[in-house]
Structures are given as C-alpha cells and as structure tokens.
C-alpha cells in the first residue's frame, strides 16, 4: 500500500515538476508569451509554497502544492501555450 507522503516521494515530485517547468520555459508557442508568463508565475509560486510546507514538515500540504503546480503546467500544454512532447512529464495530446 502506498499511502504515505515521504521525503523521497516529495523529492521525486519536486524534481519532476521542476524539470517540467524548465522544459516549458524553452517551448512557449509563438504569440502565447503573456499566457505562458502567467502560468509560469503560478507554478513558481506553488513550488515556493511546496518548499515552505516541506520545511515545516507539512508533507501533505507540500504534496498538494506540487500537484497544483504540475496541474498548471499540464493545462498550459493542453491549451497549446507550450509545445512539448514528453509524455512522462506532461499530459500531451
């Protein structure tokens, strides 16, 4: 049963979301810079929140913030704001 949020699990998802964030920053679709900037700022804010919660040992809140961050990235991909193909990092079409 996998019902624990461990430091290792948090590390895995911090790495996944941080890698995905760097990937979208390099792959903004022409004419979508304004929308991309808003999404990137939200992701960075949620990542910052996740780090804060992790330091407070609030692993559930940290994991939730990571999931919100990654959800923003996937939304940007699905809305054609970012052009990416890595289906291990994103929900791609």
Backbone atoms as SQL, in Angstrom:
CREATE TABLE atoms (id INTEGER PRIMARY KEY, chain TEXT, resi INTEGER, resn TEXT, atom TEXT, x REAL, y REAL, z REAL);
INSERT INTO atoms VALUES
  (1, 'A', 1, 'UNK', 'N', 0.856, -1.186, 0.000),
  (2, 'A', 1, 'UNK', 'CA', 0.000, 0.000, 0.000),
  (3, 'A', 1, 'UNK', 'C', 0.896, 1.242, 0.000),
  (4, 'A', 2, 'UNK', 'N', 0.548, 2.201, -0.817),
  (5, 'A', 2, 'UNK', 'CA', 1.347, 3.421, -0.951),
  (6, 'A', 2, 'UNK', 'C', 0.499, 4.605, -0.483),
  (7, 'A', 3, 'UNK', 'N', 0.392, 4.760, 0.841),
  (8, 'A', 3, 'UNK', 'CA', -0.457, 5.820, 1.377),
  (9, 'A', 3, 'UNK', 'C', 0.309, 6.797, 2.267),
  (10, 'A', 4, 'UNK', 'N', 1.602, 6.887, 2.055),
  (11, 'A', 4, 'UNK', 'CA', 2.441, 7.795, 2.841),
  (12, 'A', 4, 'UNK', 'C', 3.123, 8.804, 1.925),
  (13, 'A', 5, 'UNK', 'N', 3.176, 10.039, 2.380),
  (14, 'A', 5, 'UNK', 'CA', 3.945, 11.052, 1.663),
  (15, 'A', 5, 'UNK', 'C', 5.271, 11.188, 2.400),
  (16, 'A', 6, 'UNK', 'N', 6.282, 10.638, 1.788),
  (17, 'A', 6, 'UNK', 'CA', 7.614, 10.628, 2.386),
  (18, 'A', 6, 'UNK', 'C', 8.470, 11.743, 1.789),
  (19, 'A', 7, 'UNK', 'N', 9.596, 12.000, 2.415),
  (20, 'A', 7, 'UNK', 'CA', 10.551, 12.972, 1.861),
  (21, 'A', 7, 'UNK', 'C', 11.012, 12.519, 0.478),
  (22, 'A', 8, 'UNK', 'N', 11.164, 11.209, 0.292),
  (23, 'A', 8, 'UNK', 'CA', 11.591, 10.682, -1.003),
  (24, 'A', 8, 'UNK', 'C', 10.540, 10.930, -2.076),
  (25, 'A', 9, 'UNK', 'N', 9.284, 10.745, -1.714),
  (26, 'A', 9, 'UNK', 'CA', 8.206, 10.990, -2.673),
  (27, 'A', 9, 'UNK', 'C', 8.159, 12.482, -3.022),
  (28, 'A', 10, 'UNK', 'N', 8.297, 13.332, -2.032),
  (29, 'A', 10, 'UNK', 'CA', 8.320, 14.773, -2.294),
  (30, 'A', 10, 'UNK', 'C', 9.482, 15.131, -3.217),
  (31, 'A', 11, 'UNK', 'N', 10.644, 14.568, -2.949),
  (32, 'A', 11, 'UNK', 'CA', 11.813, 14.848, -3.773),
  (33, 'A', 11, 'UNK', 'C', 11.550, 14.441, -5.225),
  (34, 'A', 12, 'UNK', 'N', 10.951, 13.285, -5.419),
  (35, 'A', 12, 'UNK', 'CA', 10.628, 12.811, -6.764),
  (36, 'A', 12, 'UNK', 'C', 9.740, 13.818, -7.494),
  (37, 'A', 13, 'UNK', 'N', 8.712, 14.310, -6.809),
  (38, 'A', 13, 'UNK', 'CA', 7.777, 15.217, -7.473),
  (39, 'A', 13, 'UNK', 'C', 8.309, 16.646, -7.573),
  (40, 'A', 14, 'UNK', 'N', 9.157, 17.055, -6.654),
  (41, 'A', 14, 'UNK', 'CA', 9.851, 18.338, -6.824),
  (42, 'A', 14, 'UNK', 'C', 10.704, 18.280, -8.090),
  (43, 'A', 15, 'UNK', 'N', 11.441, 17.193, -8.273),
  (44, 'A', 15, 'UNK', 'CA', 12.287, 17.039, -9.460),
  (45, 'A', 15, 'UNK', 'C', 11.457, 16.992, -10.735),
  (46, 'A', 16, 'UNK', 'N', 10.377, 16.227, -10.720),
  (47, 'A', 16, 'UNK', 'CA', 9.513, 16.102, -11.890),
  (48, 'A', 16, 'UNK', 'C', 8.946, 17.461, -12.305),
  (49, 'A', 17, 'UNK', 'N', 8.389, 18.177, -11.349),
  (50, 'A', 17, 'UNK', 'CA', 7.755, 19.461, -11.661),
  (51, 'A', 17, 'UNK', 'C', 8.786, 20.525, -12.023),
  (52, 'A', 18, 'UNK', 'N', 9.916, 20.533, -11.355),
  (53, 'A', 18, 'UNK', 'CA', 10.969, 21.496, -11.695),
  (54, 'A', 18, 'UNK', 'C', 11.513, 21.243, -13.092),
  (55, 'A', 19, 'UNK', 'N', 11.697, 19.984, -13.446),
  (56, 'A', 19, 'UNK', 'CA', 12.157, 19.624, -14.795),
  (57, 'A', 19, 'UNK', 'C', 11.129, 20.047, -15.834),
  (58, 'A', 20, 'UNK', 'N', 9.863, 19.774, -15.554),
  (59, 'A', 20, 'UNK', 'CA', 8.792, 20.154, -16.479),
  (60, 'A', 20, 'UNK', 'C', 8.720, 21.668, -16.643),
  (61, 'A', 21, 'UNK', 'N', 8.904, 22.400, -15.559),
  (62, 'A', 21, 'UNK', 'CA', 8.885, 23.863, -15.625),
  (63, 'A', 21, 'UNK', 'C', 9.996, 24.377, -16.538),
  (64, 'A', 22, 'UNK', 'N', 11.184, 23.854, -16.384),
  (65, 'A', 22, 'UNK', 'CA', 12.290, 24.286, -17.242),
  (66, 'A', 22, 'UNK', 'C', 12.012, 23.949, -18.708),
  (67, 'A', 23, 'UNK', 'N', 11.368, 22.829, -18.947),
  (68, 'A', 23, 'UNK', 'CA', 11.041, 22.427, -20.314),
  (69, 'A', 23, 'UNK', 'C', 10.038, 23.396, -20.964),
  (70, 'A', 24, 'UNK', 'N', 8.993, 23.780, -20.228),
  (71, 'A', 24, 'UNK', 'CA', 8.010, 24.695, -20.836),
  (72, 'A', 24, 'UNK', 'C', 8.596, 26.075, -21.079),
  (73, 'A', 25, 'UNK', 'N', 9.510, 26.497, -20.234),
  (74, 'A', 25, 'UNK', 'CA', 10.124, 27.816, -20.415),
  (75, 'A', 25, 'UNK', 'C', 10.846, 27.914, -21.759),
  (76, 'A', 26, 'UNK', 'N', 11.311, 26.779, -22.272),
  (77, 'A', 26, 'UNK', 'CA', 12.029, 26.749, -23.551),
  (78, 'A', 26, 'UNK', 'C', 11.098, 26.501, -24.734),
  (79, 'A', 27, 'UNK', 'N', 9.815, 26.258, -24.460),
  (80, 'A', 27, 'UNK', 'CA', 8.909, 25.822, -25.523),
  (81, 'A', 27, 'UNK', 'C', 7.577, 26.565, -25.509),
  (82, 'A', 28, 'UNK', 'N', 7.656, 27.881, -25.444),
  (83, 'A', 28, 'UNK', 'CA', 6.446, 28.711, -25.473),
  (84, 'A', 28, 'UNK', 'C', 6.033, 28.901, -26.931),
  (85, 'A', 29, 'UNK', 'N', 4.770, 28.650, -27.207),
  (86, 'A', 29, 'UNK', 'CA', 4.259, 28.792, -28.565),
  (87, 'A', 29, 'UNK', 'C', 4.181, 30.278, -28.925),
  (88, 'A', 30, 'UNK', 'N', 4.591, 30.579, -30.140),
  (89, 'A', 30, 'UNK', 'CA', 4.610, 31.945, -30.645),
  (90, 'A', 30, 'UNK', 'C', 3.249, 32.616, -30.423),
  (91, 'A', 31, 'UNK', 'N', 3.278, 33.805, -29.857),
  (92, 'A', 31, 'UNK', 'CA', 2.058, 34.565, -29.606),
  (93, 'A', 31, 'UNK', 'C', 1.392, 34.242, -28.275),
  (94, 'A', 32, 'UNK', 'N', 1.986, 33.359, -27.492),
  (95, 'A', 32, 'UNK', 'CA', 1.377, 32.941, -26.221),
  (96, 'A', 32, 'UNK', 'C', 2.220, 33.349, -25.009),
  (97, 'A', 33, 'UNK', 'N', 3.107, 34.316, -25.200),
  (98, 'A', 33, 'UNK', 'CA', 4.036, 34.699, -24.132),
  (99, 'A', 33, 'UNK', 'C', 3.306, 35.221, -22.887),
  (100, 'A', 34, 'UNK', 'N', 2.261, 36.009, -23.074),
  (101, 'A', 34, 'UNK', 'CA', 1.531, 36.563, -21.928),
  (102, 'A', 34, 'UNK', 'C', 0.894, 35.447, -21.092),
  (103, 'A', 35, 'UNK', 'N', 0.232, 34.508, -21.758),
  (104, 'A', 35, 'UNK', 'CA', -0.402, 33.397, -21.046),
  (105, 'A', 35, 'UNK', 'C', 0.660, 32.511, -20.382),
  (106, 'A', 36, 'UNK', 'N', 1.759, 32.287, -21.095),
  (107, 'A', 36, 'UNK', 'CA', 2.838, 31.463, -20.557),
  (108, 'A', 36, 'UNK', 'C', 3.418, 32.101, -19.295),
  (109, 'A', 37, 'UNK', 'N', 3.611, 33.396, -19.326),
  (110, 'A', 37, 'UNK', 'CA', 4.175, 34.098, -18.173),
  (111, 'A', 37, 'UNK', 'C', 3.287, 33.912, -16.945),
  (112, 'A', 38, 'UNK', 'N', 1.980, 34.019, -17.136),
  (113, 'A', 38, 'UNK', 'CA', 1.054, 33.854, -16.013),
  (114, 'A', 38, 'UNK', 'C', 1.123, 32.433, -15.448),
  (115, 'A', 39, 'UNK', 'N', 1.149, 31.455, -16.312),
  (116, 'A', 39, 'UNK', 'CA', 1.227, 30.061, -15.857),
  (117, 'A', 39, 'UNK', 'C', 2.544, 29.804, -15.142),
  (118, 'A', 40, 'UNK', 'N', 3.635, 30.259, -15.718),
  (119, 'A', 40, 'UNK', 'CA', 4.956, 30.054, -15.113),
  (120, 'A', 40, 'UNK', 'C', 5.024, 30.700, -13.731),
  (121, 'A', 41, 'UNK', 'N', 4.475, 31.889, -13.591),
  (122, 'A', 41, 'UNK', 'CA', 4.461, 32.547, -12.278),
  (123, 'A', 41, 'UNK', 'C', 3.660, 31.735, -11.260),
  (124, 'A', 42, 'UNK', 'N', 2.515, 31.202, -11.675),
  (125, 'A', 42, 'UNK', 'CA', 1.708, 30.386, -10.765),
  (126, 'A', 42, 'UNK', 'C', 2.465, 29.128, -10.349),
  (127, 'A', 43, 'UNK', 'N', 3.117, 28.490, -11.307),
  (128, 'A', 43, 'UNK', 'CA', 3.881, 27.279, -10.999),
  (129, 'A', 43, 'UNK', 'C', 5.003, 27.608, -10.020),
  (130, 'A', 44, 'UNK', 'N', 5.717, 28.682, -10.271),
  (131, 'A', 44, 'UNK', 'CA', 6.809, 29.069, -9.372),
  (132, 'A', 44, 'UNK', 'C', 6.280, 29.377, -7.971),
  (133, 'A', 45, 'UNK', 'N', 5.122, 30.020, -7.884),
  (134, 'A', 45, 'UNK', 'CA', 4.525, 30.309, -6.576),
  (135, 'A', 45, 'UNK', 'C', 4.148, 29.030, -5.840),
  (136, 'A', 46, 'UNK', 'N', 3.520, 28.097, -6.554),
  (137, 'A', 46, 'UNK', 'CA', 3.150, 26.836, -5.914),
  (138, 'A', 46, 'UNK', 'C', 4.384, 26.023, -5.517),
  (139, 'A', 47, 'UNK', 'N', 5.432, 26.054, -6.322),
  (140, 'A', 47, 'UNK', 'CA', 6.669, 25.373, -5.943),
  (141, 'A', 47, 'UNK', 'C', 7.269, 26.000, -4.676),
  (142, 'A', 48, 'UNK', 'N', 7.221, 27.310, -4.596),
  (143, 'A', 48, 'UNK', 'CA', 7.714, 28.000, -3.408),
  (144, 'A', 48, 'UNK', 'C', 6.887, 27.602, -2.183),
  (145, 'A', 49, 'UNK', 'N', 5.570, 27.549, -2.351),
  (146, 'A', 49, 'UNK', 'CA', 4.702, 27.112, -1.246),
  (147, 'A', 49, 'UNK', 'C', 5.050, 25.688, -0.827),
  (148, 'A', 50, 'UNK', 'N', 5.254, 24.812, -1.814),
  (149, 'A', 50, 'UNK', 'CA', 5.575, 23.416, -1.518),
  (150, 'A', 50, 'UNK', 'C', 6.863, 23.315, -0.710),
  (151, 'A', 51, 'UNK', 'N', 7.862, 24.115, -1.063),
  (152, 'A', 51, 'UNK', 'CA', 9.128, 24.103, -0.320),
  (153, 'A', 51, 'UNK', 'C', 8.927, 24.607, 1.108),
  (154, 'A', 52, 'UNK', 'N', 8.109, 25.647, 1.249),
  (155, 'A', 52, 'UNK', 'CA', 7.809, 26.178, 2.578),
  (156, 'A', 52, 'UNK', 'C', 7.141, 25.101, 3.435),
  (157, 'A', 53, 'UNK', 'N', 6.122, 24.450, 2.877),
  (158, 'A', 53, 'UNK', 'CA', 5.417, 23.411, 3.629),
  (159, 'A', 53, 'UNK', 'C', 6.346, 22.244, 3.981),
  (160, 'A', 54, 'UNK', 'N', 7.218, 21.891, 3.060),
  (161, 'A', 54, 'UNK', 'CA', 8.157, 20.799, 3.332),
  (162, 'A', 54, 'UNK', 'C', 9.060, 21.155, 4.515),
  (163, 'A', 55, 'UNK', 'N', 9.559, 22.390, 4.548),
  (164, 'A', 55, 'UNK', 'CA', 10.421, 22.821, 5.656),
  (165, 'A', 55, 'UNK', 'C', 9.686, 22.774, 6.991),
  (166, 'A', 56, 'UNK', 'N', 8.364, 22.996, 6.930),
  (167, 'A', 56, 'UNK', 'CA', 7.537, 22.952, 8.142),
  (168, 'A', 56, 'UNK', 'C', 7.118, 21.517, 8.488),
  (169, 'A', 57, 'UNK', 'N', 7.585, 20.562, 7.670),
  (170, 'A', 57, 'UNK', 'CA', 7.237, 19.143, 7.806),
  (171, 'A', 57, 'UNK', 'C', 5.741, 18.896, 7.588),
  (172, 'A', 58, 'UNK', 'N', 5.131, 19.761, 6.799),
  (173, 'A', 58, 'UNK', 'CA', 3.729, 19.614, 6.404),
  (174, 'A', 58, 'UNK', 'C', 3.708, 18.966, 5.019),
  (175, 'A', 59, 'UNK', 'N', 3.987, 17.667, 5.004),
  (176, 'A', 59, 'UNK', 'CA', 4.192, 16.959, 3.747),
  (177, 'A', 59, 'UNK', 'C', 2.921, 16.866, 2.903),
  (178, 'A', 60, 'UNK', 'N', 1.769, 16.748, 3.524),
  (179, 'A', 60, 'UNK', 'CA', 0.521, 16.673, 2.751),
  (180, 'A', 60, 'UNK', 'C', 0.297, 17.984, 2.007),
  (181, 'A', 61, 'UNK', 'N', 0.471, 19.107, 2.690),
  (182, 'A', 61, 'UNK', 'CA', 0.298, 20.401, 2.038),
  (183, 'A', 61, 'UNK', 'C', 1.358, 20.623, 0.960),
  (184, 'A', 62, 'UNK', 'N', 2.575, 20.170, 1.212),
  (185, 'A', 62, 'UNK', 'CA', 3.637, 20.290, 0.223),
  (186, 'A', 62, 'UNK', 'C', 3.288, 19.496, -1.031),
  (187, 'A', 63, 'UNK', 'N', 2.834, 18.268, -0.850),
  (188, 'A', 63, 'UNK', 'CA', 2.462, 17.416, -1.975),
  (189, 'A', 63, 'UNK', 'C', 1.284, 18.018, -2.754),
  (190, 'A', 64, 'UNK', 'N', 0.333, 18.584, -2.027),
  (191, 'A', 64, 'UNK', 'CA', -0.813, 19.236, -2.684),
  (192, 'A', 64, 'UNK', 'C', -0.341, 20.412, -3.539),
  (193, 'A', 65, 'UNK', 'N', 0.543, 21.222, -3.016),
  (194, 'A', 65, 'UNK', 'CA', 1.047, 22.374, -3.771),
  (195, 'A', 65, 'UNK', 'C', 1.806, 21.914, -5.013),
  (196, 'A', 66, 'UNK', 'N', 2.557, 20.834, -4.891),
  (197, 'A', 66, 'UNK', 'CA', 3.262, 20.286, -6.063),
  (198, 'A', 66, 'UNK', 'C', 2.277, 19.833, -7.133),
  (199, 'A', 67, 'UNK', 'N', 1.197, 19.221, -6.708),
  (200, 'A', 67, 'UNK', 'CA', 0.196, 18.767, -7.670),
  (201, 'A', 67, 'UNK', 'C', -0.497, 19.941, -8.352),
  (202, 'A', 68, 'UNK', 'N', -0.785, 20.998, -7.620),
  (203, 'A', 68, 'UNK', 'CA', -1.340, 22.196, -8.246),
  (204, 'A', 68, 'UNK', 'C', -0.353, 22.771, -9.258),
  (205, 'A', 69, 'UNK', 'N', 0.911, 22.837, -8.885),
  (206, 'A', 69, 'UNK', 'CA', 1.930, 23.378, -9.785),
  (207, 'A', 69, 'UNK', 'C', 1.959, 22.588, -11.088),
  (208, 'A', 70, 'UNK', 'N', 1.979, 21.286, -10.972),
  (209, 'A', 70, 'UNK', 'CA', 2.059, 20.475, -12.178),
  (210, 'A', 70, 'UNK', 'C', 0.760, 20.548, -12.980),
  (211, 'A', 71, 'UNK', 'N', -0.345, 20.694, -12.297),
  (212, 'A', 71, 'UNK', 'CA', -1.621, 20.865, -12.989),
  (213, 'A', 71, 'UNK', 'C', -1.628, 22.105, -13.872),
  (214, 'A', 72, 'UNK', 'N', -1.031, 23.185, -13.377),
  (215, 'A', 72, 'UNK', 'CA', -0.917, 24.397, -14.191),
  (216, 'A', 72, 'UNK', 'C', -0.093, 24.122, -15.441),
  (217, 'A', 73, 'UNK', 'N', 0.992, 23.393, -15.295),
  (218, 'A', 73, 'UNK', 'CA', 1.828, 23.068, -16.461),
  (219, 'A', 73, 'UNK', 'C', 1.046, 22.242, -17.478),
  (220, 'A', 74, 'UNK', 'N', 0.366, 21.207, -16.999),
  (221, 'A', 74, 'UNK', 'CA', -0.421, 20.375, -17.911),
  (222, 'A', 74, 'UNK', 'C', -1.522, 21.175, -18.598),
  (223, 'A', 75, 'UNK', 'N', -2.126, 22.102, -17.883),
  (224, 'A', 75, 'UNK', 'CA', -3.156, 22.950, -18.500),
  (225, 'A', 75, 'UNK', 'C', -2.559, 23.778, -19.630),
  (226, 'A', 76, 'UNK', 'N', -1.388, 24.342, -19.400),
  (227, 'A', 76, 'UNK', 'CA', -0.730, 25.122, -20.441),
  (228, 'A', 76, 'UNK', 'C', -0.416, 24.300, -21.667),
  (229, 'A', 77, 'UNK', 'N', -0.050, 23.057, -21.459),
  (230, 'A', 77, 'UNK', 'CA', 0.221, 22.162, -22.587),
  (231, 'A', 77, 'UNK', 'C', -1.073, 21.875, -23.338),
  (232, 'A', 78, 'UNK', 'N', -2.113, 21.540, -22.615),
  (233, 'A', 78, 'UNK', 'CA', -3.398, 21.195, -23.243),
  (234, 'A', 78, 'UNK', 'C', -4.036, 22.388, -23.950),
  (235, 'A', 79, 'UNK', 'N', -3.759, 23.592, -23.481),
  (236, 'A', 79, 'UNK', 'CA', -4.312, 24.804, -24.094),
  (237, 'A', 79, 'UNK', 'C', -3.418, 25.361, -25.198),
  (238, 'A', 80, 'UNK', 'N', -2.406, 24.589, -25.587),
  (239, 'A', 80, 'UNK', 'CA', -1.484, 24.976, -26.658),
  (240, 'A', 80, 'UNK', 'C', -0.739, 26.274, -26.374),
  (241, 'A', 81, 'UNK', 'N', -0.304, 26.416, -25.137),
  (242, 'A', 81, 'UNK', 'CA', 0.542, 27.547, -24.768),
  (243, 'A', 81, 'UNK', 'C', 2.006, 27.113, -24.804),
  (244, 'A', 82, 'UNK', 'N', 2.217, 25.831, -24.523),
  (245, 'A', 82, 'UNK', 'CA', 3.557, 25.245, -24.571),
  (246, 'A', 82, 'UNK', 'C', 3.543, 24.082, -25.552),
  (247, 'A', 83, 'UNK', 'N', 4.620, 23.938, -26.306),
  (248, 'A', 83, 'UNK', 'CA', 4.761, 22.840, -27.268),
  (249, 'A', 83, 'UNK', 'C', 5.779, 21.855, -26.727),
  (250, 'A', 84, 'UNK', 'N', 5.288, 20.796, -26.106),
  (251, 'A', 84, 'UNK', 'CA', 6.151, 19.757, -25.559),
  (252, 'A', 84, 'UNK', 'C', 5.618, 18.393, -25.989),
  (253, 'A', 85, 'UNK', 'N', 6.476, 17.404, -25.951),
  (254, 'A', 85, 'UNK', 'CA', 6.067, 16.063, -26.381),
  (255, 'A', 85, 'UNK', 'C', 6.362, 14.978, -25.353),
  (256, 'A', 86, 'UNK', 'N', 7.032, 15.312, -24.277),
  (257, 'A', 86, 'UNK', 'CA', 7.451, 14.314, -23.287),
  (258, 'A', 86, 'UNK', 'C', 6.249, 13.859, -22.457),
  (259, 'A', 87, 'UNK', 'N', 5.750, 12.668, -22.749),
  (260, 'A', 87, 'UNK', 'CA', 4.565, 12.183, -22.047),
  (261, 'A', 87, 'UNK', 'C', 4.874, 11.616, -20.646),
  (262, 'A', 88, 'UNK', 'N', 6.133, 11.680, -20.247),
  (263, 'A', 88, 'UNK', 'CA', 6.485, 11.319, -18.877),
  (264, 'A', 88, 'UNK', 'C', 6.450, 12.548, -17.966),
  (265, 'A', 89, 'UNK', 'N', 6.551, 13.729, -18.567),
  (266, 'A', 89, 'UNK', 'CA', 6.487, 14.981, -17.813),
  (267, 'A', 89, 'UNK', 'C', 5.113, 15.652, -17.888),
  (268, 'A', 90, 'UNK', 'N', 4.393, 15.408, -18.982),
  (269, 'A', 90, 'UNK', 'CA', 3.159, 16.150, -19.257),
  (270, 'A', 90, 'UNK', 'C', 2.042, 15.243, -19.749),
  (271, 'A', 91, 'UNK', 'N', 0.829, 15.744, -19.626),
  (272, 'A', 91, 'UNK', 'CA', -0.307, 15.129, -20.276),
  (273, 'A', 91, 'UNK', 'C', -0.356, 15.737, -21.674),
  (274, 'A', 92, 'UNK', 'N', 0.123, 14.995, -22.654),
  (275, 'A', 92, 'UNK', 'CA', 0.196, 15.527, -24.021),
  (276, 'A', 92, 'UNK', 'C', -0.921, 14.944, -24.864),
  (277, 'A', 93, 'UNK', 'N', -1.233, 15.670, -25.919),
  (278, 'A', 93, 'UNK', 'CA', -2.316, 15.246, -26.821),
  (279, 'A', 93, 'UNK', 'C', -1.874, 14.108, -27.686);
